[in-house]
Amino acid sequence: MIVHFILSGETLESISEEINLENPKYLKEFHNAHCAKEDIIHDKLIPRKKLLIPDHKTIKEYNSRNDAPFKDSKLNPELPFKPENFSKIFSVINKEIEETEFEQKSNVLLYTVSLKWIGKEENFHIFQLFKNNFSDQQGSMMSDLASECIRSLNPIVIKTDEKGGVINVSLKEETIYNFKDNKERLADLFPDQYAKIYLDEFELAVLDKNMFDRRMREDIFIKTYFADLRNGFKNGKSLIKQTIGEENIPIEVVQKVMDKQYIDEIVLEQNNQPKNGIDFNGKYVVNMKTGLVKELEIKHIISQYGVKNTTFLTIQELS
């Protein structure tokens, strides 16, 4: 056995994970069976006290019992993806706060998204996405222009694999064909030199299919609604890769089942290990029959160079 001096913040669970002991109850059981009477663990671990840790052979024997809580099948679900005939409207609220030592700025963007399953091609699912009903706290000319530009692209076509992962985001051919007319209409609505610059850059992204695909994959609705929720679970968790912020910083989050007493809907929680000024927390409500998201809440914080950026995203099914 090994003698370990308990550090502040350590738990039976955290220490068990470090020593690859699957069921933390055996760490407490082993310690209490071998320690002095005054060192018996009754509830929580006490910092600076001794903890007796089993050797590798004993840990292997404990693990062979295969009775760790995270082995429960309800905590390791196989989430389906069956979007056939799916057609829903969602409300989206995206709140962003920028804080420095001297000031705080915030903005709230509200809009609706209509998402409809169109069909299946080989092993791919095809969706059409419409964005409408934009409302921006700032109410600036440029935000109005951005909203009009997005509306002019409806519908956006999304192709996913059989697990709901995005393969490609594109526009209908008639949208691309009619873009020149749409651009002229928008230029008439927004006769401003900065609007012209924005529209020229917008045109480049629309007419370049690869650029459009790359940019739209980072759209906050698309990348969160079509996140890799259906990655396989192992030992009560699955790993998901995501990007956050305007710079699309890559992160890896751990996904777990919040409550195993689910029937029709399952609630999933997502967290990263906060580091480098990045903190991510998410919650998804998913239909167990279809695997489609009913609602989600995400909060992430990026603290860099004296600036703290906090994003709150809520997506909720309306009908």
C-alpha positions as CSV (number, residue, x, y, z in Angstrom):
1,M,0.0,0.0,0.0
2,I,0.9,3.7,-0.4
3,V,0.6,6.5,2.1
4,H,-0.9,9.6,0.6
5,F,-1.3,12.9,2.4
6,I,-4.6,14.4,1.4
7,L,-4.5,17.8,-0.4
8,S,-7.1,20.5,-0.2
9,G,-9.9,19.9,-2.7
10,E,-9.2,16.2,-3.2
11,T,-12.1,13.7,-3.0
12,L,-12.4,10.0,-3.0
13,E,-13.5,10.3,-6.6
14,S,-10.6,12.5,-7.8
15,I,-8.0,10.3,-6.2
16,S,-9.6,7.1,-7.5
17,E,-9.5,8.5,-11.0
18,E,-5.8,9.3,-10.6
19,I,-5.0,5.7,-9.5
20,N,-7.4,4.2,-12.0
21,L,-9.7,2.7,-9.4
22,E,-13.1,2.6,-10.9
23,N,-15.3,2.5,-7.8
24,P,-14.3,5.1,-5.2
25,K,-16.1,3.3,-2.4
26,Y,-13.3,0.7,-2.4
27,L,-10.7,3.4,-1.7
28,K,-12.6,4.3,1.5
29,E,-13.2,0.6,2.3
30,F,-9.5,-0.2,1.9
31,H,-8.3,2.7,3.9
32,N,-10.7,2.1,6.8
33,A,-9.7,-1.6,6.9
34,H,-6.0,-0.8,7.3
35,C,-5.8,2.5,9.1
36,A,-5.6,3.4,12.8
37,K,-8.9,4.0,14.5
38,E,-8.4,7.8,14.7
39,D,-7.8,7.9,10.9
40,I,-11.1,6.3,9.8
41,I,-12.9,8.2,7.1
42,H,-16.6,8.8,8.0
43,D,-17.6,11.3,5.3
44,K,-15.4,13.8,3.5
45,L,-11.6,13.7,3.2
46,I,-9.7,16.0,5.6
47,P,-6.7,17.8,4.1
48,R,-3.2,16.9,5.5
49,K,-4.5,13.6,7.0
50,K,-3.1,10.3,5.7
51,L,-4.9,8.2,3.1
52,L,-3.9,4.6,2.5
53,I,-4.0,3.7,-1.2
54,P,-4.1,0.1,-2.4
55,D,-1.4,-1.4,-4.6
56,H,-1.9,-2.1,-8.3
57,K,-2.9,-5.8,-7.8
58,T,-5.6,-4.9,-5.3
59,I,-6.9,-2.1,-7.6
60,K,-7.1,-4.6,-10.4
61,E,-9.1,-7.0,-8.2
62,Y,-11.5,-4.2,-7.2
63,N,-12.0,-3.2,-10.9
64,S,-12.7,-6.8,-11.9
65,R,-16.0,-6.6,-9.8
66,N,-17.3,-4.2,-12.6
67,D,-19.6,-2.4,-10.2
68,A,-18.5,1.2,-10.6
69,P,-21.5,3.6,-10.7
70,F,-20.4,4.9,-14.1
71,K,-20.8,1.4,-15.6
72,D,-24.6,1.8,-15.3
73,S,-26.1,1.5,-18.8
74,K,-28.3,4.5,-18.2
75,L,-25.2,6.6,-17.8
76,N,-23.8,5.3,-21.1
77,P,-26.7,5.8,-23.5
78,E,-26.6,5.1,-27.2
79,L,-28.2,8.3,-28.6
80,P,-29.9,7.8,-31.9
81,F,-30.2,10.3,-34.8
82,K,-33.5,9.8,-36.5
83,P,-34.5,13.2,-38.0
84,E,-37.0,11.8,-40.6
85,N,-39.9,14.2,-41.0
86,F,-38.4,16.6,-38.5
87,S,-39.6,20.2,-38.7
88,K,-39.3,22.7,-35.8
89,I,-38.9,26.4,-35.1
90,F,-36.5,27.5,-32.4
91,S,-36.0,30.7,-30.5
92,V,-32.3,31.8,-30.2
93,I,-31.0,34.2,-27.6
94,N,-27.3,35.1,-27.8
95,K,-26.0,37.4,-25.1
96,E,-22.4,38.6,-25.2
97,I,-20.6,40.6,-22.5
98,E,-17.2,42.1,-22.8
99,E,-15.5,43.3,-19.6
100,T,-12.2,45.1,-19.0
101,E,-10.9,46.8,-15.9
102,F,-12.5,50.1,-17.0
103,E,-15.8,49.2,-18.8
104,Q,-18.4,46.6,-19.6
105,K,-20.2,46.3,-22.9
106,S,-23.0,43.9,-23.7
107,N,-25.3,43.0,-26.6
108,V,-28.2,40.6,-27.0
109,L,-29.2,39.2,-30.3
110,L,-32.6,37.4,-30.7
111,Y,-33.9,35.5,-33.7
112,T,-35.8,32.4,-34.8
113,V,-34.5,29.4,-36.7
114,S,-36.7,27.1,-38.7
115,L,-35.1,23.7,-39.2
116,K,-36.6,21.1,-41.5
117,W,-35.4,17.7,-42.6
118,I,-35.7,17.4,-46.4
119,G,-34.5,13.9,-47.1
120,K,-31.7,11.4,-47.2
121,E,-29.0,11.0,-49.9
122,E,-27.1,7.7,-49.5
123,N,-25.9,7.9,-45.8
124,F,-26.4,11.7,-45.4
125,H,-29.3,13.7,-44.0
126,I,-30.3,16.9,-45.7
127,F,-31.8,19.9,-43.7
128,Q,-32.9,23.3,-44.7
129,L,-32.4,26.2,-42.2
130,F,-34.1,29.5,-42.2
131,K,-33.2,32.5,-40.0
132,N,-35.7,35.2,-39.3
133,N,-37.2,37.7,-36.8
134,F,-33.9,39.3,-35.8
135,S,-33.8,41.7,-32.9
136,D,-30.5,43.4,-31.8
137,Q,-30.0,45.4,-28.7
138,Q,-27.6,47.7,-30.5
139,G,-29.9,48.5,-33.4
140,S,-27.1,49.8,-35.5
141,M,-27.1,50.1,-39.3
142,M,-24.4,47.4,-39.6
143,S,-26.3,44.9,-37.4
144,D,-29.4,45.6,-39.5
145,L,-27.4,45.0,-42.7
146,A,-26.0,41.7,-41.3
147,S,-29.5,40.5,-40.5
148,E,-30.7,41.4,-44.0
149,C,-27.8,39.6,-45.5
150,I,-28.5,36.4,-43.6
151,R,-32.2,36.6,-44.5
152,S,-31.3,36.9,-48.2
153,L,-29.6,33.5,-48.0
154,N,-32.6,31.5,-46.8
155,P,-32.7,28.6,-46.9
156,I,-29.3,27.4,-46.0
157,V,-28.7,23.7,-46.8
158,I,-27.0,21.5,-44.2
159,K,-25.7,18.0,-44.9
160,T,-25.0,15.7,-41.9
161,D,-23.7,12.2,-41.4
162,E,-25.8,9.5,-39.7
163,K,-24.8,10.7,-36.3
164,G,-25.8,14.3,-36.9
165,G,-22.3,15.6,-37.5
166,V,-22.1,18.4,-40.1
167,I,-20.5,17.3,-43.4
168,N,-21.3,20.4,-45.5
169,V,-23.1,23.7,-45.4
170,S,-24.2,25.3,-48.7
171,L,-26.7,27.4,-50.5
172,K,-29.3,26.5,-53.1
173,E,-28.1,27.1,-56.7
174,E,-30.9,29.7,-57.3
175,T,-29.7,31.7,-54.3
176,I,-26.2,31.9,-55.7
177,Y,-27.6,32.6,-59.2
178,N,-29.8,35.5,-57.9
179,F,-27.2,36.9,-55.5
180,K,-26.2,39.8,-57.7
181,D,-29.8,41.1,-57.7
182,N,-30.0,40.6,-53.9
183,K,-26.7,42.5,-53.4
184,E,-28.0,45.4,-55.5
185,R,-31.2,45.5,-53.4
186,L,-29.2,45.5,-50.2
187,A,-26.9,48.3,-51.5
188,D,-30.0,50.4,-52.2
189,L,-31.3,49.8,-48.7
190,F,-27.9,50.6,-47.1
191,P,-26.2,53.3,-49.2
192,D,-23.1,53.7,-47.0
193,Q,-19.4,53.2,-47.8
194,Y,-19.0,50.8,-44.9
195,A,-22.0,48.9,-46.0
196,K,-20.5,48.6,-49.5
197,I,-17.3,47.1,-48.0
198,Y,-19.4,44.6,-45.9
199,L,-21.4,43.6,-49.0
200,D,-18.3,43.1,-51.1
201,E,-16.8,40.8,-48.4
202,F,-20.2,39.1,-48.0
203,E,-20.3,38.4,-51.7
204,L,-16.8,36.8,-51.6
205,A,-18.0,34.4,-48.9
206,V,-21.3,33.5,-50.7
207,L,-19.8,32.9,-54.1
208,D,-16.9,30.8,-52.8
209,K,-18.5,27.5,-51.8
210,N,-15.5,26.3,-49.7
211,M,-15.3,29.6,-47.8
212,F,-19.1,29.6,-47.2
213,D,-18.9,26.1,-45.9
214,R,-16.1,26.9,-43.5
215,R,-17.7,30.0,-42.1
216,M,-21.1,28.5,-41.7
217,R,-19.8,25.5,-39.8
218,E,-18.8,28.1,-37.2
219,D,-22.3,29.7,-37.1
220,I,-23.2,29.6,-33.4
221,F,-26.6,27.8,-34.0
222,I,-25.2,25.2,-36.4
223,K,-22.1,24.2,-34.4
224,T,-24.0,23.9,-31.1
225,Y,-27.3,22.3,-32.4
226,F,-25.3,19.8,-34.5
227,A,-22.6,19.2,-31.9
228,D,-21.1,15.7,-31.6
229,L,-23.6,14.7,-28.9
230,R,-23.8,11.1,-30.1
231,N,-20.2,10.2,-29.6
232,G,-20.0,6.9,-27.8
233,F,-20.1,7.0,-24.0
234,K,-17.5,5.1,-22.0
235,N,-17.3,4.9,-18.3
236,G,-20.2,7.5,-18.0
237,K,-18.8,10.1,-20.3
238,S,-18.1,11.0,-23.9
239,L,-15.6,13.5,-25.3
240,I,-16.7,16.3,-27.7
241,K,-14.6,18.7,-29.7
242,Q,-16.0,22.3,-30.1
243,T,-14.9,25.8,-31.0
244,I,-15.8,29.0,-29.1
245,G,-15.5,32.7,-29.5
246,E,-14.9,34.9,-32.6
247,E,-11.5,33.3,-33.0
248,N,-13.0,29.8,-32.9
249,I,-10.7,28.5,-30.2
250,P,-10.8,24.7,-30.1
251,I,-11.7,23.0,-26.9
252,E,-12.6,19.5,-25.7
253,V,-15.5,19.1,-23.3
254,V,-16.7,16.1,-21.3
255,Q,-20.3,15.1,-21.6
256,K,-22.3,13.3,-18.9
257,V,-25.9,12.3,-18.2
258,M,-27.3,14.6,-15.5
259,D,-30.0,12.3,-14.2
260,K,-30.3,8.6,-15.1
261,Q,-34.0,8.6,-14.3
262,Y,-34.9,9.5,-17.8
263,I,-37.5,8.1,-20.1
264,D,-38.6,10.3,-23.0
265,E,-36.0,13.0,-22.7
266,I,-32.4,12.9,-21.5
267,V,-30.5,15.8,-20.1
268,L,-26.8,16.0,-20.9
269,E,-24.2,18.3,-19.2
270,Q,-21.0,19.4,-20.8
271,N,-17.9,20.9,-19.1
272,N,-14.3,21.5,-19.9
273,Q,-11.4,21.6,-17.5
274,P,-11.0,25.3,-17.1
275,K,-7.6,26.4,-18.2
276,N,-5.9,29.2,-20.2
277,G,-8.7,31.5,-19.2
278,I,-11.4,29.3,-20.9
279,D,-14.4,27.9,-19.1
280,F,-17.3,26.1,-20.8
281,N,-20.6,24.8,-19.4
282,G,-23.5,23.4,-21.4
283,K,-26.8,21.6,-21.0
284,Y,-28.7,19.8,-23.7
285,V,-32.3,18.3,-23.5
286,V,-32.5,15.6,-26.1
287,N,-35.4,13.5,-27.3
288,M,-34.6,9.8,-26.7
289,K,-36.6,8.5,-29.6
290,T,-35.1,10.7,-32.3
291,G,-31.9,12.0,-30.7
292,L,-32.9,15.6,-31.8
293,V,-32.2,18.5,-29.4
294,K,-35.2,20.1,-27.8
295,E,-33.4,22.9,-26.0
296,L,-29.9,23.8,-24.9
297,E,-28.1,26.3,-22.7
298,I,-24.4,27.2,-23.1
299,K,-22.2,29.6,-21.2
300,H,-18.5,30.1,-22.0
301,I,-15.9,32.5,-20.8
302,I,-12.7,33.6,-22.5
303,S,-10.3,35.7,-20.5
304,Q,-7.3,36.9,-22.4
305,Y,-5.1,40.0,-22.5
306,G,-7.1,41.7,-19.7
307,V,-10.5,41.2,-21.5
308,K,-13.2,38.9,-20.3
309,N,-15.7,37.8,-22.9
310,T,-18.8,35.9,-21.6
311,T,-21.3,34.3,-24.0
312,F,-24.8,33.0,-23.0
313,L,-26.6,31.0,-25.6
314,T,-30.1,29.6,-25.3
315,I,-31.9,27.7,-28.0
316,Q,-35.4,26.5,-27.3
317,E,-38.0,24.6,-29.4
318,L,-41.1,26.6,-30.0
319,S,-43.2,24.3,-32.2
